[in-house]
Amino acid sequence: MAQYKKFGKILAAGTLLASALVLGACGKEDEQASGKKTDTGKVDLHAKADISWSPILYVATAPTEVVTQKIEEATNTNLTFNWIPDATKDERMIAAIASGDMTDIVSLPTTLTTNSSVRQALKSGVFWEVSKYLDDYPNLKKISEDRREAASIEGNLYGVPFQKDFARGGLLIRKDWLDNLGLKVPTNLDELYEVAKAFTEDDPDGNGKDDTFGWSDRNELRYGSFKTLASYFGVPNGWAVDKNGKFTPEHETKEYKETMDYSRKLYKNGYLDKDFAVTSKDDQLQKFAQGKAGIYAGLISITQLKNMASGINNKIEIVPQNKIAGPDGEYRIWSEGNGVNGLLAFPKSAVKTEAELKRVLQFVNDMMNEDVFMLMTGGIKETHYTIDENGAYKILDNPLWQKDVQGFSGSRPSEITYKLKDADPDKQLVNDMISENDEISIMDPTVPLESATATERGTELQKIIIDATIKYIMGEIDEKGFDAEVKKWKESGGDQMKKEYEEAYKKANKK
């Protein structure tokens, strides 16, 4: 379901964008592969290609030219970067699309591809449709069909998908606490409940005080404990769709209510953080790192938690677990974005011919070569990183890596093409589990589908269910009260959203 924040300036830019969609008209097509055009209009295949790119900057400062020069050498390009800070990406990207003043490549993360104005621009021909070109390039050809589908809009692919792992969900559990209490790593929901109980009631840290609890949690369902637990219970990822194309929202399934009951019981007994509804992510991490809680949902946080605990809780040992069997004995975990994190899109106002498009696609393909992937991940070997005697990847100088390389790591077209062995065995175990999650991931069937209601009011509608779920877990409403909120959701646009998804699904499956 689309989620984004609306601000006055963004809406104003969206209005400009709506009036500027005529910029999507195609330029004259040119079937030749291109490097640089000569004065005669022909193509110089031996020249470096001049390519401009607007990537998103997820860190404080843009990377230096040190690695840029190496990337240019490896891809036979002259690159110009127009870095867009993450905090202002929505406003700046929407304004750029509205004006038509764009670079050859535009990074559009999922928060933008689900924005109503940007989505309309994509559908209106402002950007090239690239699906017929991908199989002409060795690396782009490997993009899986399910990721292509997830990145498409009404069956059309308006850029190269940013590829990521299907699912990074799972649990981090205090192994030293398990050992102190003579417990094994839980493998099903009953065992998980008993671990949470023991971590709360049986003094797992041995200090003789009643100062611990099971689950460290925070004030959201999606990235807190609830969504992960819901996966274990077999709750669909957002929506379920049957063989007849009928959609059912997750909160109308019996498995969702089973998850609420399980969480409510945890909360009532103090096994789930009593303050979770007002706890931020940082506070959630701190409570685990400081030794107050022993279970955390989110595999990728293992290194961060270990670093936070250093000097405070040096004896901490953490074991990851990605497989908790549901009531039926099956393993499941929800997928965020179905393995896609937006698009690398190519505006027709900048990339005017098919020949130019093909050369830009060649550059994107080349970024997925191992040498360029390593430049964007680790930097220059033996300067920024090394591969040790065990074949493990290790950063040599973290401040230098942050200055020269870190900014590129969030802009790699694929996070999955190459898997590095981590020097930290705990982090490597997490990496292996994330790869295993591919086989048990639950996809969201609405990711490639259109719903005007979801785009315009999805966040507002979702808040009705989020608030009702939290109130149910905390015992503030009963099942009847929850059902009343579901009815409100339906009448406020939920039923219309369901109808729109069913129509979009039917249309997509006719192709």
C-alpha positions in Angstrom: 0.0 0.0 0.0 1.4 3.4 -0.9 2.8 5.4 1.9 4.1 8.9 1.7 4.0 12.2 3.5 2.3 15.2 1.8 3.7 18.7 2.3 2.5 21.9 0.9 5.6 22.5 -1.3 5.4 19.0 -2.6 1.8 19.4 -3.5 2.6 22.6 -5.3 5.3 20.9 -7.2 2.8 18.1 -8.0 0.5 20.7 -9.5 3.3 22.0 -11.7 4.0 18.4 -12.7 0.5 17.8 -13.8 0.8 20.6 -16.2 4.1 19.5 -17.5 3.4 16.0 -18.6 3.6 17.0 -22.2 7.3 16.8 -21.8 7.0 13.1 -22.2 6.9 13.2 -26.0 9.4 10.9 -27.5 12.4 12.4 -29.3 13.5 11.0 -32.7 14.6 7.4 -32.3 18.1 6.4 -33.4 18.9 2.7 -33.6 22.7 3.1 -33.3 24.6 2.2 -30.2 26.1 5.5 -28.9 29.1 6.9 -27.2 29.4 10.5 -28.1 27.8 12.2 -31.1 30.1 13.9 -33.6 29.3 17.1 -35.4 27.8 15.1 -38.3 25.4 13.4 -36.0 27.1 10.0 -36.2 28.2 8.0 -33.2 31.8 7.8 -32.0 31.9 4.3 -30.4 35.4 4.9 -29.0 34.6 8.1 -27.1 33.6 8.2 -23.5 30.0 8.7 -22.9 28.9 11.9 -21.0 26.3 10.7 -18.5 24.6 12.7 -15.8 22.8 11.2 -12.8 20.7 12.4 -9.9 21.2 9.7 -7.2 19.8 10.0 -3.7 22.3 10.8 -0.9 21.4 8.8 2.2 24.4 10.0 4.2 25.6 13.5 5.3 28.1 14.2 2.5 28.6 13.2 -1.1 31.5 10.9 -1.9 34.8 12.4 -3.2 36.1 12.1 -6.7 38.5 9.3 -5.7 36.2 6.4 -6.5 34.3 8.4 -9.1 37.4 8.4 -11.3 37.7 4.6 -11.0 34.0 4.1 -11.9 34.5 6.3 -15.0 37.5 4.3 -16.1 35.7 1.0 -15.6 32.5 2.1 -17.5 34.2 4.3 -20.2 32.2 7.4 -19.1 32.5 10.9 -17.9 30.0 11.2 -15.0 28.3 14.2 -13.5 26.5 13.6 -10.3 23.6 15.8 -9.0 23.3 14.4 -5.5 19.8 14.8 -3.9 19.7 14.7 -0.1 17.3 12.1 1.2 15.5 14.6 3.3 14.5 16.8 0.3 14.2 14.2 -2.4 10.5 14.3 -2.8 10.3 18.1 -3.2 13.3 18.3 -5.5 12.6 15.4 -7.7 8.9 16.4 -8.2 10.0 19.9 -9.1 12.6 18.6 -11.6 10.1 16.4 -13.3 7.7 19.3 -13.5 10.2 21.6 -15.1 11.7 18.9 -17.4 15.2 19.9 -16.3 16.5 16.4 -15.5 19.7 14.4 -15.8 20.1 11.4 -18.0 19.5 9.1 -15.0 17.1 9.9 -12.2 16.9 7.7 -9.1 13.3 7.2 -8.0 13.1 5.2 -4.7 9.8 3.5 -3.8 8.6 6.6 -1.8 8.7 8.5 -5.1 7.4 5.8 -7.5 4.3 5.5 -5.3 3.8 9.3 -5.2 0.7 10.1 -7.2 2.3 12.9 -9.2 5.5 10.9 -10.1 3.4 7.9 -10.9 1.3 9.9 -13.3 4.5 11.2 -14.9 5.8 7.7 -15.4 2.5 6.6 -16.9 2.3 9.7 -19.2 5.5 9.0 -21.1 7.9 11.4 -19.4 10.4 8.5 -19.0 11.4 5.7 -21.3 9.7 2.3 -21.1 12.6 -0.1 -21.0 11.3 -3.7 -20.7 12.1 -4.6 -24.3 15.7 -3.6 -23.9 16.8 -5.4 -20.7 17.5 -8.7 -22.2 20.1 -7.2 -24.6 22.5 -6.6 -21.7 24.1 -9.5 -19.7 23.5 -8.1 -16.2 20.1 -6.5 -16.8 19.0 -9.8 -18.4 19.4 -11.4 -15.0 16.8 -9.2 -13.3 14.1 -11.8 -12.3 10.6 -11.7 -13.7 9.1 -11.2 -10.3 11.2 -8.1 -9.7 10.4 -6.8 -13.1 6.7 -7.3 -12.3 7.0 -5.6 -8.9 8.7 -2.6 -10.5 6.1 -2.2 -13.3 3.1 0.1 -13.5 0.1 -1.4 -15.3 2.5 -3.8 -17.0 5.0 -1.2 -18.1 8.6 -0.9 -16.8 9.7 2.8 -16.7 13.3 2.2 -15.6 15.7 -0.4 -14.3 14.6 -1.8 -10.9 16.8 -1.2 -7.9 17.2 -4.8 -6.8 17.4 -5.8 -3.1 16.8 -8.9 -1.0 13.2 -10.1 -0.9 13.1 -10.1 2.9 15.4 -9.1 5.7 13.0 -10.0 8.5 13.9 -12.3 11.4 14.8 -12.1 15.1 17.8 -11.2 17.1 17.9 -12.9 20.5 20.2 -12.7 23.5 22.2 -16.0 23.2 23.9 -15.4 26.6 20.5 -15.1 28.3 19.3 -18.3 26.6 22.5 -20.1 27.9 22.0 -18.7 31.4 18.5 -20.1 31.5 19.3 -23.4 29.8 17.0 -22.5 26.9 17.5 -23.3 23.2 16.9 -21.0 20.3 13.1 -20.9 19.7 11.9 -22.6 16.5 8.1 -22.1 16.8 5.6 -19.6 18.2 5.1 -21.5 21.5 8.8 -21.7 22.2 9.2 -18.0 21.3 6.5 -17.1 23.8 8.2 -19.2 26.5 11.6 -17.4 25.8 9.9 -14.0 26.1 8.3 -15.2 29.4 11.6 -16.5 30.8 13.5 -13.3 29.8 10.9 -11.4 31.8 10.4 -13.6 34.9 13.5 -15.7 35.4 16.3 -13.1 35.8 18.2 -13.9 32.6 21.1 -11.6 33.4 21.5 -13.0 36.9 21.7 -9.7 38.7 18.9 -10.6 41.2 16.7 -7.8 40.0 13.3 -7.7 38.2 14.6 -5.4 35.4 14.3 -7.3 32.1 11.6 -8.2 29.6 11.2 -10.2 26.5 10.5 -8.1 23.4 12.1 -4.7 22.7 9.5 -3.0 20.5 8.5 0.4 19.0 5.6 2.6 18.0 4.8 1.0 14.6 3.5 -2.3 13.4 5.5 -2.7 10.1 9.0 -2.5 11.5 8.3 -3.5 15.1 7.4 -7.0 16.3 3.9 -7.2 14.9 4.6 -7.5 11.1 7.2 -10.2 11.7 4.9 -12.1 14.1 2.1 -11.8 11.6 4.3 -13.5 9.0 4.8 -16.4 11.3 1.1 -16.8 11.8 0.5 -16.8 8.1 -1.0 -13.3 7.6 -0.8 -12.2 4.0 1.5 -9.3 3.2 -0.9 -6.4 3.0 -3.5 -8.2 0.9 -4.4 -11.8 -0.1 -5.7 -12.6 -3.6 -7.5 -15.8 -4.5 -7.6 -17.7 -7.8 -10.6 -15.7 -8.8 -8.8 -12.3 -8.3 -10.7 -11.4 -5.2 -8.7 -9.4 -2.7 -8.9 -9.6 1.1 -7.0 -7.1 3.3 -4.7 -8.7 5.9 -6.6 -7.3 8.9 -9.8 -9.2 7.8 -8.1 -12.6 8.1 -8.3 -14.9 11.2 -4.5 -15.1 11.2 -4.3 -11.3 11.8 -6.6 -11.6 14.9 -4.5 -14.6 16.1 -1.4 -12.3 15.9 -3.2 -9.6 17.8 -4.2 -12.1 20.5 -0.7 -13.4 20.8 0.7 -9.9 21.0 -2.0 -8.9 23.5 -1.1 -11.8 25.8 2.6 -10.8 25.6 1.8 -7.2 26.5 -0.6 -8.1 29.3 2.0 -10.3 31.0 4.8 -7.7 30.5 6.7 -9.9 28.1 6.4 -7.1 25.5 7.7 -3.6 26.3 4.9 -1.9 28.2 5.9 1.4 26.6 6.2 0.2 23.0 3.4 2.5 21.8 5.5 5.6 22.7 9.0 4.1 22.0 11.0 5.3 19.0 13.3 3.1 17.0 16.4 4.5 18.7 15.0 3.9 22.1 14.0 0.4 21.1 17.6 -0.3 20.0 18.9 1.2 23.2 16.7 -1.0 25.4 18.1 -4.1 23.8 21.7 -2.9 23.8 21.6 -1.8 27.4 20.3 -5.3 28.5 16.7 -4.4 29.3 15.2 -6.6 26.6 16.3 -9.9 24.9 14.3 -10.1 21.6 14.5 -7.7 18.7 12.8 -8.0 15.3 15.1 -7.1 12.4 18.1 -9.1 11.3 20.1 -6.3 9.7 20.5 -4.5 13.0 22.9 -7.0 14.5 26.1 -5.0 13.9 24.4 -1.7 15.1 23.3 -3.4 18.3 26.7 -4.9 19.0 28.3 -1.5 18.5 25.8 0.2 20.7 26.4 -2.4 23.5 30.2 -2.0 23.3 31.4 -0.4 26.5 28.0 -0.7 28.2 27.2 -4.4 27.9 30.4 -6.1 26.7 29.2 -9.6 27.5 26.3 -9.5 25.1 26.0 -12.4 22.7 23.3 -12.3 19.9 22.0 -15.2 17.9 19.9 -14.5 14.8 16.9 -16.6 13.9 15.0 -16.3 10.6 12.8 -19.4 10.9 10.0 -19.5 13.4 7.3 -22.1 12.4 3.7 -21.0 12.3 0.8 -23.0 13.7 0.8 -25.1 10.5 4.6 -25.8 10.8 5.4 -23.6 7.8 8.1 -20.9 7.7 7.2 -17.4 6.3 8.5 -13.8 6.3 7.1 -10.7 4.7 8.8 -9.1 1.8 9.3 -5.3 1.7 8.7 -4.1 -1.9 8.9 -7.6 -3.4 12.6 -7.3 -3.9 12.5 -3.8 -5.5 13.4 -0.4 -4.0 12.4 1.9 -6.9 13.7 2.7 -10.3 16.6 4.1 -12.2 14.6 6.1 -14.7 15.6 7.8 -18.0 13.7 11.0 -18.8 13.1 11.7 -22.5 13.9 15.3 -22.0 17.5 14.4 -21.4 17.9 11.0 -23.1 16.4 12.1 -26.5 17.1 9.1 -28.7 17.0 5.3 -28.5 20.8 5.3 -29.2 21.4 7.5 -26.2 19.1 5.3 -24.1 21.0 2.2 -25.1 24.3 3.8 -24.1 22.9 4.8 -20.7 21.5 1.3 -20.2 25.0 0.0 -21.0 26.4 2.1 -18.1 23.7 0.8 -15.7 24.6 -2.7 -16.9 28.3 -2.1 -16.3 27.6 -0.8 -12.8 26.5 -4.4 -12.0 29.9 -5.8 -13.1 31.9 -7.1 -10.1 34.7 -4.5 -10.4 32.2 -1.6 -10.3 30.0 -3.2 -7.7 33.1 -3.5 -5.4 34.1 0.2 -6.1 30.6 1.3 -5.1 30.5 -1.1 -2.1 34.0 -1.1 -0.7 36.0 1.4 -2.7 39.6 0.7 -3.8 41.1 -2.5 -2.6 43.8 -2.3 -0.1 43.0 1.4 0.4 39.5 1.3 1.6 38.9 -2.4 2.1 40.7 -5.8 1.9 39.8 -9.4 1.5 41.4 -11.4 4.3 43.0 -14.9 4.3 39.5 -16.4 4.8 38.0 -14.6 1.9 36.1 -12.2 4.1 35.5 -8.5 3.2 36.7 -6.0 5.7 36.8 -2.2 5.7 40.4 -0.9 6.5 39.7 2.7 7.4 36.1 3.5 8.2 36.4 7.3 8.2 38.1 7.2 4.8 35.5 4.7 3.5 32.7 7.0 4.7 34.3 10.0 2.9 35.2 8.4 -0.4 32.7 5.5 -0.8 29.7 5.4 1.5 27.5 7.7 -0.6 27.7 5.2 -3.5 26.6 2.2 -1.6 23.0 3.4 -1.5 22.9 3.8 -5.3 24.0 0.4 -6.5 21.5 -0.9 -9.0 21.7 -4.2 -7.3 22.5 -5.2 -3.8 22.2 -8.9 -4.6 24.3 -9.5 -7.7 27.4 -10.3 -5.5 27.4 -11.6 -2.0 30.5 -10.7 0.1 31.7 -12.8 3.0 31.7 -10.6 6.1 34.7 -10.7 8.5 32.2 -10.7 11.4 30.8 -14.2 11.7 27.6 -12.9 13.3 27.0 -10.6 10.4 27.8 -13.3 7.9 25.2 -15.6 9.5 22.6 -12.8 9.2 23.6 -12.4 5.5 23.1 -16.1 4.9 19.7 -16.0 6.6 18.6 -13.1 4.5 19.5 -15.1 1.4 17.5 -18.1 2.8 14.5 -15.8 3.2 14.1 -15.7 -0.6 12.5 -19.1 -0.3 10.0 -18.2 2.4 9.1 -14.7 1.4 5.5 -13.5 1.3 4.9 -11.1 -1.5 2.5 -8.1 -1.6 0.2 -8.6 -4.6 -0.6 -4.9 -4.8 2.9 -3.7 -5.4 2.6 -3.5 -9.2 -1.1 -2.5 -9.1 -2.8 0.8 -9.4 -5.4 2.1 -6.9 -6.2 5.8 -6.9 -7.6 5.5 -3.4 -4.4 3.8 -2.1 -2.2 6.5 -3.7 -4.3 9.4 -2.5 -5.5 8.2 0.9 -3.6 5.0 1.7 -1.7 6.4 4.7 -4.9 7.8 6.2 -6.8 4.6 5.8 -3.9 2.5 7.1 -3.7 4.6 10.2 -7.2 3.5 11.2 -6.1 -0.1 11.3 -2.7 0.6 12.9 -4.4 2.6 15.7 -7.0 -0.1 16.2 -4.5 -2.9 16.3 -2.3 -1.1 18.9 -5.4 -0.4 21.1 -6.4 -4.0 20.9 -2.9 -5.2 21.9 -2.9 -2.8 24.8 -6.4 -4.0 25.9 -8.1 -0.6 25.3 -10.6 -2.1 22.9 -12.0 -5.7 22.4 -12.8 -7.6 19.2 -16.1 -5.8 18.8 -14.3 -2.5 19.0 -11.7 -3.6 16.5 -14.4 -4.8 14.1 -16.0 -1.3 14.4 -12.8 0.3 13.2 -12.6 -2.2 10.3 -16.1 -1.1 9.3 -14.9 2.5 9.5 -12.0 1.6 7.3 -14.3 0.1 4.7 -16.7 3.0 4.6 -13.8 5.6 4.5 -12.4 4.1 1.3 -11.2 0.6 2.1 -13.9 -1.1 0.0 -13.2 1.3 -2.9 -9.5 0.5 -2.7 -10.2 -3.2 -2.7 -12.4 -2.8 -5.8 -9.7 -0.8 -7.6 -7.1 -3.4 -6.8 -9.3 -6.2 -8.2 -9.9 -4.2 -11.4 -6.2 -3.5 -11.8 -5.3 -7.2 -11.1 -7.9 -8.3 -13.7 -6.5 -5.9 -16.2 -2.9 -6.9 -15.6 -3.7 -10.6 -15.9 -5.4 -10.1 -19.3 -2.0 -9.2 -20.9 
